Amino acid sequence: MNKSKPPFLLYILMILAMAAWGLSWSNAKVLGQYAPATVLIFWRFLISSIAMVPVLFFKGQNLSISKKGFTFAVGGAIFISLYNYLFFIGTHIGSAGIGGVIVPTLNPILTLAGSVVIFRQVFLRKDIYGLLLGLIGGSIVLKVWDFSFDQITNSGNIYFVVASFCWTGLTLTSSRSHRVIQTLTFSFWVYFISAMFYFPFVIQNEWMSVFNMDWIFWLHLISVSIGAMVFGTTVYFIGTTKLGSEKASAFIFTVPVTAILFSMLILKEPLEISTAVGGLLAMTAVYLINKKHPQREPID
């Protein structure tokens, strides 16, 4: 058996995880009408950490963590906490549509650069072509040529650019954390520590008001917490350890596609030909980057 070949199930789970992330864009837009970003983020992380406990029990893992493992968890919590804040604020101030293409397509590019610079990792030419194809596909999905220069560079959208750097830091951290801490344990501590980061900011901001919200609020909060965070991000963490950070991040190219599809269902946005064309290119990019090459051509 070729141990270097990832199991087919992992690819399926990665695609479903990206679909959960795509749904989270619609979830966030709805939730933004109910409460401040800090309150939403706190409850998202708290619910996620609680939901991780039965997952750990089912998988036979515990909550114990070494000093070095805790250091990785704190680092991951810092990156994911900043990412969530920038994501919610950027969506509120800037264009969610532009953010939907900036974040998913910029993340793998930055991860590729980070892996080469920090870890001295060797890449094949097909990986570079795949990343470029994914960037083009994601851009077509959101029709970036329709956005003016002011729209792309306005203060709100800058948050999405910085958020991409934060997610790259999280990706690289999680890809190395498995050496000292189990993946699911890492996920729990990242979520719990992140919730504690935000607790001081919400205790005086009507943080208990969520219990007065309607079922629509809770439906979207559960989706963005357990669906996108517990399932989506945990599977992504597993992907970074099994596939490598650069290949796992390539799946992010499918997020704009699922984000558009869910926005059609939830936000009643129309389907356009650019969505189909760009989505096909993004899917092709994922296949290209993960396809084994018969003759290795490393990029120096």
Backbone bond lengths (Angstrom), bond angles and torsions (degrees), N, CA, C in turn:
res aa  C-N    CA-C-N  psi(-1)  N-CA   C-N-CA  omega(-1)  CA-C   N-CA-C  phi
1 M - - - 1.473 - - 1.520 110.47 -
2 N 1.326 116.51 134.92 1.461 120.74 179.84 1.513 110.06 -83.80
3 K 1.309 116.63 105.77 1.459 120.25 -175.86 1.513 112.53 -70.62
4 S 1.323 116.72 -15.73 1.456 119.08 -178.68 1.517 111.89 -79.75
5 K 1.330 116.59 -11.80 1.460 120.28 -178.69 1.519 110.04 -89.09
6 P 1.327 119.05 116.66 1.460 121.75 -178.11 1.528 110.72 -66.11
7 P 1.333 118.93 148.36 1.455 121.66 178.84 1.524 111.58 -65.01
8 F 1.330 115.51 145.01 1.464 121.49 -178.88 1.529 110.91 -59.62
9 L 1.345 116.47 -36.12 1.465 120.75 -179.21 1.518 111.30 -59.16
10 L 1.325 117.49 -35.17 1.457 120.24 -179.26 1.527 110.89 -63.88
11 Y 1.322 116.60 -38.02 1.459 119.92 177.84 1.531 110.87 -64.22
12 I 1.333 116.28 -41.06 1.464 120.65 178.39 1.526 110.52 -63.02
13 L 1.338 115.71 -45.33 1.462 120.62 179.88 1.533 110.83 -63.29
14 M 1.332 117.14 -37.82 1.460 120.94 178.91 1.525 110.67 -64.10
15 I 1.329 117.26 -40.11 1.464 120.89 178.92 1.524 110.43 -66.01
16 L 1.349 116.40 -42.54 1.472 120.29 177.99 1.525 110.98 -65.39
17 A 1.333 116.26 -36.79 1.458 120.60 178.58 1.524 110.39 -63.78
18 M 1.327 116.10 -41.27 1.463 119.89 178.52 1.529 111.22 -67.04
19 A 1.348 116.26 -32.18 1.469 120.04 176.42 1.525 109.85 -65.80
20 A 1.341 116.22 -38.73 1.468 120.27 177.16 1.519 110.32 -63.83
21 W 1.342 116.58 -38.39 1.461 119.97 176.02 1.520 111.06 -66.25
22 G 1.338 116.40 -39.11 1.455 119.69 178.10 1.520 111.47 -61.76
23 L 1.319 116.29 -40.00 1.460 121.52 177.19 1.520 111.39 -65.02
24 S 1.324 117.10 -30.83 1.465 120.77 -176.70 1.529 112.51 -63.42
25 W 1.352 118.27 -24.65 1.461 119.92 177.66 1.531 110.11 -65.18
26 S 1.350 116.42 -42.26 1.466 120.13 176.88 1.523 110.10 -70.11
27 N 1.340 116.61 -38.68 1.467 120.28 177.33 1.520 110.95 -58.00
28 A 1.340 116.07 -46.72 1.461 120.99 -176.65 1.526 111.49 -64.27
29 K 1.329 116.04 -37.95 1.461 119.29 -179.31 1.530 110.99 -64.75
30 V 1.318 116.10 -39.33 1.467 120.35 178.38 1.529 110.53 -70.76
31 L 1.321 117.35 -45.20 1.468 121.52 -177.54 1.518 112.04 -64.40
32 G 1.329 117.14 -30.82 1.453 121.05 -179.40 1.515 113.93 -60.84
33 Q 1.335 116.61 -17.30 1.460 121.35 178.90 1.525 112.48 -83.20
34 Y 1.336 116.36 -9.61 1.459 120.59 -173.38 1.526 115.32 -102.41
35 A 1.347 117.33 -40.61 1.467 119.77 -171.44 1.525 111.03 -151.93
36 P 1.354 117.33 163.48 1.477 121.21 176.88 1.521 111.28 -62.57
37 A 1.329 116.22 157.24 1.463 121.90 -177.14 1.525 112.16 -58.92
38 T 1.343 117.77 -42.32 1.465 120.29 -177.29 1.525 112.10 -62.46
39 V 1.336 116.42 -38.26 1.463 120.63 179.09 1.529 110.24 -67.31
40 L 1.321 116.27 -44.55 1.459 120.72 179.59 1.531 111.62 -62.53
41 I 1.328 115.84 -42.11 1.460 120.09 -178.50 1.523 110.73 -67.53
42 F 1.342 116.90 -42.56 1.466 120.39 179.26 1.518 110.62 -57.47
43 W 1.328 117.49 -50.42 1.453 120.69 -177.84 1.522 111.68 -68.49
44 R 1.316 116.42 -32.06 1.465 119.21 177.03 1.521 110.40 -62.00
45 F 1.318 117.30 -46.96 1.459 120.96 -179.11 1.529 111.71 -70.23
46 L 1.337 117.12 -39.57 1.460 119.72 -178.85 1.523 111.18 -64.69
47 I 1.332 116.52 -46.07 1.463 121.02 177.97 1.520 110.39 -61.85
48 S 1.316 115.80 -40.55 1.467 120.22 -179.11 1.517 111.74 -64.54
49 S 1.333 116.92 -43.30 1.467 119.89 -179.47 1.522 111.13 -65.66
50 I 1.339 116.65 -39.08 1.468 120.25 178.04 1.526 110.30 -65.17
51 A 1.328 115.98 -42.39 1.468 120.62 -179.38 1.524 112.24 -66.07
52 M 1.337 117.39 -22.85 1.454 120.78 -179.44 1.534 112.38 -74.46
53 V 1.334 117.79 -22.19 1.467 121.39 -176.72 1.526 111.61 -60.62
54 P 1.360 119.74 -52.40 1.477 118.04 178.16 1.519 112.75 -65.07
55 V 1.325 117.35 -28.47 1.465 120.76 176.78 1.523 109.87 -64.35
56 L 1.331 116.16 -44.79 1.464 120.99 177.64 1.531 111.35 -62.23
57 F 1.329 115.76 -42.28 1.460 120.88 179.70 1.527 110.84 -62.80
58 F 1.332 116.16 -43.81 1.466 121.55 -179.14 1.519 111.33 -63.65
59 K 1.329 116.64 -36.72 1.466 121.02 -178.40 1.529 112.55 -87.23
60 G 1.337 117.09 0.63 1.454 120.25 177.53 1.513 113.80 74.51
61 Q 1.331 117.71 23.12 1.459 121.85 178.26 1.534 108.93 -105.97
62 N 1.323 116.68 157.90 1.462 120.45 -178.95 1.522 110.86 -118.62
63 L 1.324 114.37 179.01 1.467 120.12 -176.07 1.521 112.91 -91.04
64 S 1.327 117.46 -4.63 1.462 119.40 -178.07 1.524 110.27 -63.25
65 I 1.325 115.33 145.73 1.451 120.33 -175.54 1.534 109.41 -146.62
66 S 1.299 116.38 138.92 1.461 120.80 179.17 1.524 109.62 -79.74
67 K 1.321 115.40 168.96 1.462 120.17 179.26 1.532 110.86 -61.77
68 K 1.332 116.52 -41.76 1.460 120.45 179.96 1.527 110.86 -70.02
69 G 1.353 115.24 -37.33 1.454 119.45 177.68 1.521 111.03 -64.75
70 F 1.336 115.61 -38.43 1.464 120.08 178.68 1.527 110.62 -64.79
71 T 1.318 116.71 -34.76 1.462 120.77 177.66 1.529 110.50 -62.57
72 F 1.340 116.09 -43.67 1.465 120.30 176.69 1.529 110.65 -62.54
73 A 1.337 116.69 -41.91 1.463 121.05 -178.95 1.522 111.22 -63.71
74 V 1.332 116.88 -41.38 1.464 120.64 177.84 1.528 109.98 -63.22
75 G 1.329 116.00 -42.91 1.457 119.78 177.93 1.511 111.47 -61.29
76 G 1.344 116.70 -45.18 1.460 120.55 177.88 1.516 111.92 -63.09
77 A 1.343 116.63 -38.43 1.462 121.29 179.96 1.530 111.43 -65.13
78 I 1.307 116.03 -38.84 1.464 119.93 178.41 1.521 110.44 -62.00
79 F 1.334 115.85 -46.91 1.457 120.10 -178.24 1.527 111.94 -65.56
80 I 1.348 117.13 -45.56 1.458 119.56 -175.90 1.527 111.45 -73.85
81 S 1.337 117.07 -29.60 1.467 120.63 176.99 1.527 110.70 -66.94
82 L 1.315 115.76 -46.09 1.459 120.35 177.97 1.520 110.71 -64.16
83 Y 1.331 116.37 -40.70 1.463 120.01 179.75 1.526 110.64 -59.40
84 N 1.330 117.04 -47.42 1.462 120.39 -177.94 1.522 112.12 -63.27
85 Y 1.318 116.16 -40.75 1.464 118.87 179.17 1.528 110.54 -64.21
86 L 1.331 116.26 -46.50 1.459 120.63 -179.80 1.524 110.95 -64.12
87 F 1.331 116.62 -35.53 1.463 121.55 179.16 1.523 111.47 -64.11
88 F 1.340 116.89 -49.73 1.460 120.43 -178.15 1.529 111.64 -68.26
89 I 1.341 116.96 -43.56 1.458 119.84 179.90 1.520 110.65 -67.39
90 G 1.331 117.17 -42.07 1.457 120.28 178.79 1.513 111.84 -61.64
91 T 1.336 117.11 -39.97 1.464 120.65 178.23 1.522 111.19 -65.01
92 H 1.333 115.97 -35.69 1.458 120.46 -178.63 1.530 112.10 -73.01
93 I 1.341 116.51 -43.19 1.463 120.50 -175.74 1.520 112.46 -86.67
94 G 1.317 116.44 -46.18 1.456 120.83 -175.12 1.518 112.66 -97.48
95 S 1.323 115.57 -158.38 1.457 122.42 -178.47 1.525 110.12 -94.97
96 A 1.323 115.70 121.24 1.457 119.97 178.72 1.518 111.00 -64.16
97 G 1.331 116.48 -31.76 1.457 120.44 179.16 1.512 112.09 -65.22
98 I 1.333 116.58 -45.96 1.460 120.33 177.94 1.532 109.88 -64.75
99 G 1.325 117.01 -40.46 1.459 120.45 178.02 1.512 111.43 -61.66
100 G 1.336 116.14 -34.73 1.455 120.73 -179.72 1.517 113.65 -64.08
101 V 1.322 116.61 -22.88 1.466 118.79 177.07 1.523 111.41 -100.76
102 I 1.335 117.29 -33.05 1.468 120.12 -179.65 1.523 111.03 -64.36
103 V 1.330 117.07 -51.60 1.466 120.87 -173.80 1.532 113.01 -67.32
104 P 1.351 119.94 -54.37 1.467 118.67 -176.63 1.523 114.44 -64.24
105 T 1.339 118.17 -31.93 1.463 119.54 -177.22 1.523 112.91 -89.22
106 L 1.323 117.47 -27.68 1.459 119.86 179.28 1.525 111.88 -78.78
107 N 1.348 117.07 -30.89 1.468 120.68 -178.12 1.528 113.72 -55.56
108 P 1.338 119.09 -52.34 1.469 118.78 -178.77 1.529 112.75 -65.15
109 I 1.326 117.29 -33.65 1.460 120.39 178.27 1.529 109.80 -62.97
110 L 1.331 116.59 -46.63 1.460 121.10 -179.98 1.529 111.27 -67.59
111 T 1.349 116.52 -36.14 1.461 120.07 178.13 1.522 110.51 -65.27
112 L 1.323 115.90 -41.21 1.456 120.65 176.86 1.521 110.51 -58.89
113 A 1.329 116.37 -48.22 1.463 120.85 -179.79 1.527 111.03 -64.16
114 G 1.335 116.46 -41.41 1.460 120.43 -179.49 1.516 112.70 -65.29
115 S 1.332 116.59 -39.71 1.457 120.42 179.54 1.525 111.45 -66.12
116 V 1.328 116.23 -37.50 1.458 120.33 179.76 1.526 110.66 -69.83
117 V 1.334 116.36 -45.43 1.463 120.84 -175.88 1.528 112.10 -74.06
118 I 1.342 117.09 -45.45 1.463 120.80 -173.87 1.526 112.39 -84.31
119 F 1.341 116.48 -46.47 1.457 120.69 -173.71 1.528 113.03 -100.55
120 R 1.328 117.68 -0.51 1.464 121.91 179.84 1.521 111.33 55.35
121 Q 1.327 115.56 38.02 1.454 120.06 -176.42 1.523 110.94 -80.10
122 V 1.355 116.05 142.72 1.462 121.51 -179.39 1.526 109.88 -92.24
123 F 1.324 117.40 135.86 1.447 122.41 179.92 1.522 110.79 -120.26
124 L 1.334 115.11 151.76 1.448 121.09 177.06 1.525 109.95 -89.85
125 R 1.311 115.78 160.90 1.459 119.55 178.97 1.525 111.60 -62.36
126 K 1.325 116.63 -35.41 1.457 119.92 179.67 1.525 111.56 -62.78
127 D 1.341 117.67 -30.78 1.457 120.88 177.57 1.524 110.85 -65.25
128 I 1.333 115.49 -42.28 1.462 120.32 178.14 1.524 110.18 -63.77
129 Y 1.339 116.75 -45.07 1.459 120.46 178.85 1.520 111.10 -62.11
130 G 1.340 116.05 -39.56 1.456 119.89 179.40 1.518 112.55 -64.33
131 L 1.328 116.66 -41.74 1.461 121.11 178.48 1.522 111.05 -62.84
132 L 1.325 116.31 -42.71 1.461 120.59 179.08 1.527 110.55 -65.62
133 L 1.327 116.49 -40.06 1.461 120.73 178.70 1.522 110.72 -64.67
134 G 1.331 116.29 -40.41 1.454 119.93 177.71 1.512 112.42 -64.68
135 L 1.336 115.80 -38.24 1.455 120.46 177.73 1.528 110.93 -62.94
136 I 1.334 115.99 -42.84 1.463 120.97 178.65 1.525 110.68 -65.74
137 G 1.348 115.79 -44.41 1.460 119.92 -179.66 1.513 112.82 -61.88
138 G 1.334 116.29 -45.55 1.463 119.82 178.54 1.513 112.24 -63.06
139 S 1.327 116.75 -35.45 1.464 121.05 179.05 1.523 111.12 -67.61
140 I 1.338 115.84 -37.82 1.461 119.82 179.89 1.525 111.04 -68.15
141 V 1.340 116.11 -38.39 1.467 119.95 179.73 1.520 111.28 -54.72
142 L 1.326 116.24 -44.02 1.475 121.22 -177.67 1.520 112.88 -95.72
143 K 1.337 119.44 2.06 1.465 123.63 178.65 1.531 111.60 50.68
144 V 1.301 116.21 62.53 1.457 120.56 -175.94 1.522 112.75 -64.59
145 W 1.321 118.22 -19.14 1.464 119.54 178.93 1.530 112.70 -69.08
146 D 1.334 116.55 -14.05 1.462 120.52 177.65 1.520 112.57 -85.21
147 F 1.349 116.98 -11.69 1.458 121.09 -178.25 1.522 110.09 -87.39
148 S 1.313 116.29 135.22 1.459 120.24 177.66 1.526 109.60 -78.18
149 F 1.320 115.85 165.17 1.471 120.91 179.54 1.515 110.64 -60.15
150 D 1.336 117.02 -39.42 1.466 120.36 -179.99 1.519 111.49 -64.11
151 Q 1.340 117.08 -37.51 1.457 120.67 179.60 1.527 111.24 -64.05
152 I 1.331 115.51 -42.67 1.455 120.21 -176.29 1.524 111.63 -70.20
153 T 1.345 116.41 -33.72 1.466 120.11 -173.90 1.526 113.77 -103.26
154 N 1.311 118.05 5.50 1.470 117.63 -178.33 1.524 109.99 -65.92
155 S 1.329 116.47 161.61 1.463 121.92 -171.44 1.526 113.16 -58.80
156 G 1.311 117.64 -33.59 1.461 119.35 -179.36 1.507 112.93 -65.31
157 N 1.316 117.17 -41.81 1.462 120.76 -176.57 1.522 113.07 -74.74
158 I 1.323 117.02 -17.55 1.452 119.82 175.46 1.530 109.88 -61.87
159 Y 1.343 116.19 -30.53 1.460 120.48 179.01 1.531 110.82 -60.05
160 F 1.340 116.48 -37.61 1.457 119.82 -179.33 1.522 111.65 -66.52
161 V 1.330 116.58 -37.04 1.459 120.78 179.61 1.531 109.92 -64.43
162 V 1.334 115.88 -46.99 1.471 120.24 179.22 1.528 110.01 -65.35
163 A 1.340 116.75 -36.04 1.464 120.88 178.44 1.523 111.04 -60.39
164 S 1.326 116.93 -36.68 1.460 120.75 179.18 1.524 111.55 -63.39
165 F 1.321 116.54 -37.95 1.466 120.28 176.87 1.534 110.08 -65.21
166 C 1.337 116.53 -39.06 1.468 120.40 179.25 1.521 110.72 -64.74
167 W 1.340 116.76 -41.43 1.458 119.33 -179.75 1.526 111.06 -68.11
168 T 1.311 116.80 -33.72 1.461 120.29 175.67 1.525 110.19 -61.93
169 G 1.333 116.52 -42.22 1.458 120.64 177.14 1.516 111.28 -61.39
170 L 1.341 117.00 -40.18 1.463 121.79 178.18 1.526 110.62 -65.10
171 T 1.330 116.52 -42.75 1.463 121.14 -179.65 1.524 111.42 -60.86
172 L 1.317 116.42 -48.04 1.461 120.74 -178.73 1.533 111.40 -67.40
173 T 1.337 116.30 -35.71 1.465 120.31 178.26 1.521 111.30 -66.11
174 S 1.338 116.36 -47.30 1.465 120.07 -178.57 1.519 111.73 -65.92
175 S 1.337 117.31 -32.02 1.467 120.20 -179.21 1.526 112.01 -67.93
176 R 1.330 117.78 -22.36 1.465 121.60 179.54 1.531 112.28 -103.04
177 S 1.324 117.25 -15.77 1.468 120.50 -174.96 1.520 113.18 -67.18
178 H 1.342 118.36 -26.85 1.464 120.67 -174.94 1.521 113.00 -64.61
179 R 1.319 116.66 -12.98 1.461 120.07 178.09 1.525 111.96 -70.64
180 V 1.323 116.52 -26.06 1.466 120.12 -175.92 1.526 113.38 -125.48
181 I 1.336 117.80 -7.26 1.461 120.00 -178.34 1.521 109.63 -152.12
182 Q 1.339 116.35 141.38 1.458 120.48 179.37 1.527 109.91 -66.88
183 T 1.327 115.48 148.82 1.466 120.77 -172.91 1.527 113.22 -59.09
184 L 1.325 117.44 -47.58 1.465 120.13 -177.61 1.528 111.41 -68.55
185 T 1.318 116.67 -36.17 1.467 120.11 176.11 1.520 109.98 -64.84
186 F 1.321 115.50 -40.30 1.458 121.10 175.94 1.526 110.50 -58.56
187 S 1.338 116.80 -44.45 1.461 121.45 -179.70 1.522 111.27 -60.58
188 F 1.350 116.08 -47.18 1.465 119.61 -179.56 1.520 111.21 -57.17
189 W 1.324 116.54 -51.05 1.453 119.50 -176.03 1.525 112.23 -67.45
190 V 1.318 118.22 -33.60 1.461 120.97 176.39 1.527 110.03 -62.43
191 Y 1.330 116.59 -45.64 1.468 120.31 -179.58 1.522 111.59 -67.57
192 F 1.341 116.88 -44.71 1.463 120.30 -177.02 1.530 110.91 -66.07
193 I 1.314 117.45 -45.48 1.464 120.96 179.17 1.528 110.37 -62.47
194 S 1.331 116.69 -38.47 1.465 120.58 178.43 1.521 111.03 -63.32
195 A 1.343 116.80 -40.55 1.468 120.48 177.35 1.518 110.47 -61.59
196 M 1.326 116.48 -40.58 1.458 120.71 179.07 1.534 111.39 -67.53
197 F 1.325 116.79 -31.96 1.465 120.26 175.66 1.526 110.63 -58.79
198 Y 1.333 115.77 -40.36 1.469 120.39 -174.43 1.523 113.97 -88.78
199 F 1.328 117.42 -16.57 1.464 120.04 -176.34 1.530 113.36 -54.96
200 P 1.339 120.29 -45.58 1.471 119.68 179.75 1.525 113.59 -60.88
201 F 1.337 116.66 -23.27 1.460 120.17 -177.01 1.531 112.89 -88.47
202 V 1.342 117.75 -12.32 1.463 120.09 -175.80 1.522 114.50 -112.01
203 I 1.346 117.71 -14.57 1.464 119.38 -175.87 1.525 111.92 -63.58
204 Q 1.335 117.76 -23.16 1.466 121.03 178.03 1.530 111.11 -110.49
205 N 1.321 116.07 19.54 1.462 119.91 -175.73 1.530 111.51 -125.13
206 E 1.342 116.29 40.05 1.458 122.24 178.23 1.522 111.79 52.22
207 W 1.336 115.68 46.40 1.458 119.36 -176.31 1.518 113.63 -68.17
208 M 1.347 117.21 -20.62 1.464 120.28 178.28 1.521 112.65 -85.11
209 S 1.330 116.79 -2.14 1.464 120.63 -178.39 1.524 112.27 -65.98
210 V 1.329 117.27 -15.47 1.466 119.78 -179.04 1.526 111.24 -62.68
211 F 1.326 117.20 -24.85 1.452 119.86 -178.51 1.530 112.19 -76.63
212 N 1.313 116.38 -4.23 1.463 121.06 175.13 1.527 111.54 -101.85
213 M 1.337 116.37 1.52 1.454 120.88 -177.94 1.527 111.23 -78.51
214 D 1.337 116.04 160.13 1.461 120.72 -179.85 1.524 111.96 -81.54
215 W 1.333 116.50 178.58 1.461 121.88 -175.47 1.523 112.33 -67.16
216 I 1.328 117.44 -27.24 1.459 120.42 178.95 1.525 109.80 -64.42
217 F 1.335 115.72 -43.32 1.459 120.39 177.79 1.525 110.31 -58.75
218 W 1.324 117.04 -48.27 1.455 121.04 -176.28 1.525 112.03 -68.41
219 L 1.322 116.52 -33.55 1.459 120.12 177.63 1.528 110.28 -61.40
220 H 1.330 115.82 -45.52 1.457 120.34 -179.24 1.533 111.28 -73.77
221 L 1.322 117.90 -34.34 1.462 120.29 178.84 1.529 110.70 -66.92
222 I 1.340 116.37 -42.10 1.464 120.34 177.96 1.525 109.89 -64.45
223 S 1.320 116.30 -40.01 1.467 120.43 -180.00 1.519 111.76 -64.15
224 V 1.340 115.94 -46.11 1.460 119.59 -177.53 1.530 111.79 -74.32
225 S 1.341 116.96 -19.97 1.468 121.04 -179.32 1.521 111.72 -92.89
226 I 1.339 116.09 -63.33 1.462 120.13 -176.83 1.527 111.51 -78.05
227 G 1.327 116.46 -40.85 1.462 119.40 -179.41 1.514 113.04 -69.52
228 A 1.341 116.18 -60.28 1.467 120.17 -176.10 1.520 112.76 -77.07
229 M 1.338 117.04 -41.18 1.462 120.28 -173.68 1.531 111.94 -83.19
230 V 1.327 117.62 -59.63 1.465 120.51 -175.98 1.527 110.57 -66.59
231 F 1.326 116.31 -54.53 1.464 118.93 -178.60 1.527 111.63 -75.84
232 G 1.328 116.42 -55.43 1.456 120.54 -174.65 1.516 114.37 -61.26
233 T 1.317 116.51 -55.39 1.465 120.05 -175.79 1.522 112.14 -70.46
234 T 1.343 117.82 -35.54 1.462 119.89 178.42 1.527 110.62 -64.99
235 V 1.331 117.02 -43.25 1.463 120.27 176.58 1.523 109.83 -62.47
236 Y 1.327 116.11 -37.67 1.467 119.75 178.51 1.522 110.73 -64.72
237 F 1.329 117.27 -41.48 1.461 120.80 176.40 1.532 110.25 -59.40
238 I 1.329 116.25 -43.52 1.459 120.36 178.53 1.522 109.92 -62.61
239 G 1.330 115.78 -40.23 1.461 120.71 179.29 1.516 112.41 -62.06
240 T 1.327 117.04 -38.09 1.465 119.52 -179.41 1.521 111.64 -66.44
241 T 1.340 116.64 -29.84 1.468 120.11 -179.98 1.525 111.71 -83.08
242 K 1.326 117.42 -32.41 1.465 121.17 -176.88 1.532 112.90 -90.20
243 L 1.337 116.60 -37.18 1.457 120.60 -176.24 1.523 113.00 -100.24
244 G 1.337 115.73 -22.15 1.456 119.91 -172.49 1.525 108.21 101.38
245 S 1.319 116.52 149.95 1.459 120.69 -174.51 1.521 113.14 -62.29
246 E 1.344 117.19 -38.34 1.466 119.20 -176.27 1.527 111.88 -71.74
247 K 1.336 118.81 -36.57 1.458 121.26 179.87 1.524 111.39 -76.15
248 A 1.331 116.92 -38.28 1.458 120.41 178.20 1.528 110.29 -64.06
249 S 1.327 116.33 -41.83 1.459 119.64 -178.88 1.522 111.88 -67.41
250 A 1.331 117.69 -21.40 1.461 120.66 179.31 1.524 111.69 -64.22
251 F 1.335 117.36 -28.20 1.462 120.77 179.12 1.532 111.41 -64.65
252 I 1.338 116.28 -19.91 1.461 120.06 179.82 1.525 110.67 -61.81
253 F 1.333 117.14 -21.52 1.456 120.32 179.00 1.531 112.32 -61.94
254 T 1.342 117.72 -20.70 1.463 120.07 179.43 1.524 112.48 -84.22
255 V 1.323 117.58 -11.66 1.464 121.14 -177.92 1.526 112.75 -61.37
256 P 1.355 120.09 -44.72 1.468 118.33 178.38 1.521 113.20 -57.78
257 V 1.338 116.58 -33.76 1.462 120.40 -179.69 1.518 110.54 -66.09
258 T 1.329 116.96 -51.11 1.458 120.37 -179.48 1.531 111.00 -67.62
259 A 1.326 116.22 -32.38 1.468 119.39 178.37 1.529 110.25 -62.57
260 I 1.327 116.54 -41.96 1.460 120.89 178.58 1.522 110.86 -66.49
261 L 1.330 117.09 -44.05 1.466 120.84 -178.71 1.527 111.57 -61.54
262 F 1.334 116.47 -43.69 1.463 119.15 179.56 1.527 111.72 -70.84
263 S 1.334 116.49 -31.18 1.466 118.46 177.66 1.528 110.16 -67.73
264 M 1.334 116.89 -29.13 1.465 120.58 175.32 1.522 110.53 -65.52
265 L 1.348 115.18 -42.59 1.458 119.88 -176.94 1.526 112.64 -75.75
266 I 1.327 116.34 -41.69 1.461 120.52 -173.62 1.524 112.66 -92.39
267 L 1.349 115.55 -43.96 1.463 120.26 -176.30 1.517 112.97 -100.28
268 K 1.354 116.86 0.70 1.468 123.28 177.07 1.532 113.31 60.48
269 E 1.333 116.06 37.00 1.456 119.75 176.56 1.524 109.45 -85.42
270 P 1.337 118.80 143.96 1.475 122.06 -175.35 1.526 113.13 -74.52
271 L 1.325 116.14 152.73 1.455 122.07 175.27 1.523 109.43 -85.84
272 E 1.336 117.47 133.77 1.450 122.20 179.78 1.518 110.21 -121.16
273 I 1.327 116.19 157.53 1.452 121.52 -178.00 1.522 111.47 -60.01
274 S 1.327 116.50 -31.68 1.465 120.20 179.59 1.521 111.15 -62.62
275 T 1.332 116.82 -30.27 1.463 120.68 178.58 1.519 110.66 -65.53
276 A 1.328 115.94 -44.58 1.461 120.33 -179.47 1.531 111.56 -66.55
277 V 1.337 116.45 -44.69 1.463 120.75 -178.40 1.526 110.89 -66.79
278 G 1.328 116.17 -50.43 1.461 120.24 -179.99 1.516 112.33 -62.94
279 G 1.332 116.70 -37.99 1.456 120.71 178.88 1.518 111.90 -63.75
280 L 1.330 116.57 -40.03 1.461 120.71 177.99 1.529 111.10 -62.93
281 L 1.329 116.55 -41.76 1.460 120.47 178.46 1.534 111.34 -64.86
282 A 1.330 116.20 -40.25 1.464 120.47 179.74 1.523 110.87 -64.38
283 M 1.335 116.48 -43.21 1.456 120.42 178.09 1.531 110.78 -63.93
284 T 1.327 115.95 -39.23 1.459 120.59 178.35 1.525 110.75 -63.09
285 A 1.326 116.42 -37.32 1.464 121.14 178.89 1.523 110.76 -61.90
286 V 1.346 116.61 -42.66 1.462 120.77 178.71 1.526 110.51 -61.52
287 Y 1.331 115.98 -43.28 1.468 120.28 179.46 1.523 110.63 -64.50
288 L 1.311 116.73 -44.06 1.460 121.24 -176.50 1.528 111.55 -63.09
289 I 1.319 116.86 -44.91 1.464 121.17 -177.52 1.531 111.45 -68.15
290 N 1.336 117.00 -33.77 1.460 120.20 -177.43 1.526 113.44 -91.51
291 K 1.328 117.55 -6.64 1.460 121.13 -179.58 1.523 110.04 -76.18
292 K 1.330 116.16 133.08 1.457 120.57 178.12 1.518 109.04 -71.20
293 H 1.317 115.58 136.30 1.464 121.93 -178.39 1.521 109.30 -98.69
294 P 1.356 118.26 128.50 1.462 120.22 -177.55 1.525 113.15 -65.70
295 Q 1.324 116.77 -25.57 1.463 120.15 -179.99 1.509 108.85 -131.94
296 R 1.312 117.42 112.36 1.455 121.75 -174.28 1.506 110.83 -72.20
297 E 1.333 115.61 129.40 1.458 122.07 179.02 1.507 107.94 -127.06
298 P 1.334 117.02 79.95 1.466 119.97 -175.31 1.523 112.41 -65.06
299 I 1.341 114.26 147.50 1.461 121.32 174.80 1.520 107.44 -91.67
300 D 1.299 118.00 122.91 1.452 121.50 -179.23 1.526 111.24 -69.67
